[in-house]
Amino acid sequence: MSDTNLVYAYAVMRRTPEAAAAAAHLRGVAGEPVHLVDPAITSPPLAFAVGHVPPADYDDAPLQAHLDDLDWLESTVRSHHAVVAALVASGAAVLPLRLATVYPDEDTARQALDTRRGYFLSLLDRLTGHVELGVKIYATPDIIAPEADTDPEQDPATGLGVGRAYQVIRRRRQRRNEEAWRTVAQAAARLTETARTLAVDRVTHTPERGSLAGTAPGTNIGNDAYLVPKDRVTAFRTGILTAAQGVPGLRVEISGPWAPYSFALQPEPQEETAA
């Protein structure tokens, strides 16, 4: 292991024999072995799960260049998540860190852990026993295509010329579409309220558009993360799917459970940030 390697931090966790054993079997984003780094303050026991990574990839300049390489980024995200997921699976209380949290050496990592100790411990207390579930809501109302409308020249209800008839048909279609979207929006609001009653916290993400939305039909109108007690995951899924059932034009995707990435790094108190 070269002394010039950088220290890549994956997560903050309470040090336990199970956590240390789980970390010892892991490989990180650069294929490096993962281990725990302890701070100078040892009570209560806290640690970083870290690996040593090459500066050629993870120093500031090369890292910024890599972040524009989608293949590299996807591979790194997967490897980072695999480490965090394995630590969570060990039963340890885990606070996942942002992708590419890098320190120049282990002493600097220890100092960071000591400096932010109270902050990390408060978050671990809050997140222990909880997981993250993602809920995406899609609106796919049955919007009637122009070909499906009655030929305006044959529509006895209009009694109008072709130009006026087209205007009438467009207005009818618009009203139908507005009603369909209104129904979906109301159902989505009810679904979100149901989710909030079953979770202890919620983070609202920007709805996905374009290539991020994938190929599934519909418009993503809700993209939220919920912090859910582990013993309430099944009830959460059941409640959400029940709330969405039978609503025309509404589709719901539930993902997880995940490590609570969306809730792991909250704004720090001003005085601790200054430290």
N, C-alpha and C positions, 0 to 999 in steps of 0.2 A: 504494500500500500504506500503510495507516494505521499510525502509530506505536502506536496503542492496541490494535492486533490482538494476540492471543495466539499463542503458538508451539505448534503441535501436532506432537509427535514420533511418527513411525511406526516407526522402527527405528534400531538402531545397526549400523554397517557399517564395514568397512575401506574407506578412501577409495581408489578406483582410477579411472582415466579412464572405464572401462566403467560403474562405479557412478554417477559424476557424469552421464554421458550418459544413462543410463537414467532417473535422477531428473528430468532436465530436461524429459522428455516427459510427465510424470505430472501428474494433477490429483487433489487430495485430497478429504477428507470435505466440505469447503465449496466444492468446485469450484476451489480455489486451486491455483496452481502449486507443485510440490514442488521443493525444492532441498536441498543438503547444507550443514550447519553444522559448521565445523571447530573443535576446541578450541584452547586456547593451546598445549598440548603436541602436537607434530606428528609425533613418532616413537615407535612406529610409527603410521602415519596411521590415524586413526579419525574417524568423523563421525556425526552425527544426520541422518537424512532427515526434513525438517520441512516444514510449510506454515503460513501465517498464517491464523488463523481468527477470526471475530468474537466479542467478549466476550458479545454478546447471546445467543449459543448455547452458548459454551464456558466462561464464567466459572462459578464454583462453583454458585451458586443456579440459573441457567437449565440448567446441565448436569444437575444432580440431577433437575430436573423433566423434562428430555428423556429421561432413562434410564427413566422410567415410561411413555414413549410408545413402544409396541412398533414402530409403523411407522417412527418416526424412528430408533429403535435398530437395526432391521434394515437400513435404508438406510446408516447410519453404519458398521455392521459390514462390510457389503459393500464400501463405499468404502475403508475401512481395509485390508481384506484385499486388495483389488485393487492398492493401492500396494505392499504387502509382496510379493505374488506377482510383480508386475512386476520388483521389485528382485531377487528370487530368480532369476527367469528370465534376468536379465542375466548370471548367473554369479557375482555377488558373494556373499561370505559375509555373511549377514544375521541379525541378532538382533532378531526382532520384539518390539515393546513392547506393553504393555497398551493396550486401547482407551482413548482420551481421556487420554493422557499429555500434559498441557498445562503449559507454562511461561509466565511473564508476558512474557518477552522472550528474544531470542537470547543475550544475555549470561548470563542465568540458565541457559539450556540448555547453554551452553559450560561453565559452572562445574560443572553436574551431570555432564557428560561427563568433565571432568577429575577430579572427586572420585571417581567410580566407575570410573575408567579400568582399573585392574587387574582389577576384577570383570568388566567387559564383555569385556576381552581374553581372560580365561580361558574365558568362556563361548563366545566366538567360536572359540577354538582347539578347544574340545570339539565344537561343532556343525558346524564346517566339513566339508563332504563328506557330511553326513547330512540326512535328511528325516524328517518325521513321517508315520506311517501309523496310521490309526484302525481298530480291530477291535471290532465289536459282535457279541456272541453272543446269539442268541435261542433260547429253549426253547419248542418247540411240540409237546409230546408228544400222541399220539393218545388223548386222554381220552374215554372212552366215555360218551355221553350217556344219561340215564335211559331214553329211548324205545328205545334199542338193546338193553336188557337183556330177558331172557326174562320173560314174564308169570309172576309168582310162583305164580299159581294153576295154571299149566300146567307148572311146572318139576319133572320127576320126580326130579331130583337132590336136592331139598330134603326132600320128604316132610313139609313143615311147613305150618302155617297161614300166612295172608297176612302177618300182622304179623311173625312170625319170618322168613319168607322174604325180606321186604324188608330186614331187618337183615343177612341172609346176603349178599344181592346188594350192599348198600352196602359191606360189608366186602370182598367180592371186587373191586368197582370201585376201592375205595381202595387195595388191594394192587396192582392193575394200574397205577393212576396213580403210586403211589410207585415202582414198578419202572421205569416210563417216565422219571420225573424223575431217578431215580438214574442211569440209563443216560446221560441227557443231561448231568447234572452231571459224571459221570466223563469223558465225552467232552470237555466244555468245559475241564476241568482239563488233559487231555492236550493240547488245542489251545493253551491258554495256555502250557504248558511248551514246546511246539514254537516258539511265537512268541518266547519269551524266549531260546531258543537262537539264533535268527536275528537278533535285535536286540541293541543295546548298552545299552538302557535302556528302562524301562517306567514309565508314570504311570497309575495306576488312577483313573478317574473314576467318579462315582456312576452306577449304571444308570438309564436314563431311564424315567420313569413318566408316566402321564397323557398330556396333549397333546404333551409333549416326545418321546414314544415314536413319534409318527406313527400311521399307520393300518395298518402292516404287522402280520400276525398274530404272536402269540407274546409272551413276556415277556422283556424285556431283562435278561439275567443277567450280562452282561459288557460293559464299556464302557471300553476301554483305549486308550492311545496308546503307540506304540512308536517309538523312535529307531533308524532303520535306515540303514546306509551306502547311498549312492546306487547303488552297483554291486550291492547285494544286494536291491533292491526286487522284482525278478521272482522270485527264489528265495523271498523272504518270502511273497509272494502264493501261489505254488505250494505251499509247505509248509503254509500255513494251510488252503487249500482242500482239499488232499489229506487233512489230518488230520480235516476235517469231513465228508468224503465218505462216504456210505453210513450215516450215523448217523441213524436215524429220530428226528424231532422236534427236530433241531438245524439252525439256520440261522445263517449268518455273513455279515456285511457288512464289506468292507474299503474304506476311503476314503483318499484321498490319491494321490500324495504331496503333503504340505503343507510350508510353512515350519514349523520346529519350535516352534510356539507353546507346547506343553505343557512344553517343556524349556528355554525361553528365560530364564525368571526363576526362578532357584534361590535358596534362602536365602543371604543374604550373610554373610561372616565378621563376627563381632561387632565387631571393631575397625573394619571399613570402614563398617558401619552407623552406628557412633557418629560417624564423620567426617562 
